[in-house]
Amino acid sequence: MQQEILTTARMIAEEAGAYALEVFHDRDKLQIGSKGLLDYVSEADCEVERRIKQALSEAFPEHGFKGEETGGELTPPCWVIDPIDGTTNYLYGRPDFCISMAFVDEQGPAVAVVHAPFHRRTIYAARGIGAFEDGKRLRPRQACDHELVVNLCFNYKQENNLDFLNKVNRLVSEQHQIRICGSAAWGLCQAATGQVDGAYNGCVNSWDVLAGQLICAEAGLEVAPYVYEQGSVYAYPKGSVLSDILVPYL
């Protein structure tokens, strides 16, 4: 059953991604609104979510839906969707944006798909089966104690400033490098695929990270407790020195 759900979810994500990429190349015509400080929403976000929601309701009418733009309750079985994670990147013409889809059953996150249209990459996982790209099992980087590269995501909420700055200071003072991806879901996937040594996202929502968390867990990384509403998450190889750095200060 999980495999069937995963196959369908990949197809839906990639079809929605094709539309998102088409609009991305003509984004100057988009109507843009704001939900708060540096929290943009565009016509593209809303239309991608509408398309995903409709496709899921047709494929899985018994499943619930919780989306960033249209809301909903996370009551299993339920899909948790971010139609364009990294909207600011998207609107500024930066390529690091993605569609994030997580399916949650009574035992927790069961299926995850993160599709990055510009990169033409789809990362996916199913609980107990593993995490993959193009049919190949993901291989994160091994635990190391020096000169690490870490993705940090920051949502600009004032109460999160100290946590973010403490982590930047700690990482830099211990001679590690930081990257700011601008997409929580894609930043986690980069840890799962070995493009960075670890990732941290402070004070994010379930639709931002649930799919990425399951992908990281199935890739064998140490992962924060699943975020069903709002919280901070991390992912790094088991035994990494990052375990002492990427825990939330808050």
Summary of the structure (lengths in Angstrom):
residues: 250
radius of gyration: 16.9
end to end distance: 38.8
largest distance: 51.9
contacts: 910
relative contact order: 0.14
helix: 36%
strand: 30%
